[in-house]
Amino acid sequence: MTARPADVAPSGPIRFPDSGLGHGWEPSAVMVLTALLLIIGLVSLYSASSILAIEQGVGDTYYLGRQGIGVVIGLVVMISCAFIPYSIWSRLSWPLLLISIGSLVLLVLPWTQSIAPSINGSRRWLQVGITVQPSEFAKIAIVVWTAGMAVKKTSQFRSLRRGLAPFLVAWAMLVIPIAIEPDFSTAFLIGLLGLIIVFSAGARISHFIFLGLVLAPIVYWQIAGVGFRADRFEAFLNPASEQTGAGYQSYQALLGMGSGGWFGVGIGQGRQRFGFLPEAHNDFIFSMIGEEWGFIGVLVLLMIYVTLVLVGFRIAQRAPDLFGELLALGFTSLIALQALLHMGVGLGLLPTTGLALPLVSYGRSNLIVTLASLGILMSVARAAPGIKAARA
């Protein structure tokens, strides 16, 4: 009896069907995971912010509505970036860097307080008809510019002066104004992103060791020896003795996480939403999720992030060229590091940083930047229908 084609076992590697967004399943996976995080974020945000909004006299859905507008804008930006060839970003790298530097400098000039007012002791927002946070958009600039320059500098990385030094100068022009705002956690994150990209591009590890030795005293002084950061660091080291001072937020965050148990107290039933935990809808939303969704909810959230990061690294691995690989690696690292640092604060493993939980925390600038990053990641994925092309 002759076997029909349908009866013969397939040979060769298993191939996933193409999605409508491009070749392979990766772009669709990014879209699905993004949608899940956005849904979790909007539900958690309403629960965390409704009481605060009522107390402010603006209605319980005030923050939810504002975030919803950010979701709509961000999704349009994400889809647009997904269909723009990622190679275009190489030509935009210098304009993005210069615009980011210029907007960050505006924040710290003494005569620009009319458009860059001090809010809660920091000058982080430009109010020019709309309110934007330049340090968020600097995250895109650092990834795009560093990836583009790293491609051109691969043959010069053995030299500290011609290889790594030009990157350090450009990074400093972003990092220093952000640190002056002050926003040391974002400055640290941006510097770390740049280092990850150039290391992946082939920079020498000995240069990183030298740089680490030079910067370690400065970083330690900024964390442990400057004003409120020193208080936060002390509260991190001795949380039980700082329950009402600088460690109040961290202490309440741990209380919320601990009270959630396995399955949580229920959505909208958390006690921390009644003002016990300041910034529960933003800097500490992970703790709110732990209280209301419990260990199982936290585990599901963690697995979504881990899956998204793994898909991002797969996209980087399959990128057609080095620029695409470094873009994918940089934007995946951006999401992974922010999620890791935010969760670390909520679990009491790190000092308070003020970094948002990507796609979940309140904040439209961060939301739009994160969705744009995912759109560029999808653009890289769409350009990789098969095995990565050989590189020059």
Order of alpha helices (4+ residues) and beta strands (2+ residues): alpha-alpha-alpha-alpha-beta-beta-alpha-alpha-alpha-alpha-alpha-alpha-alpha-alpha-alpha
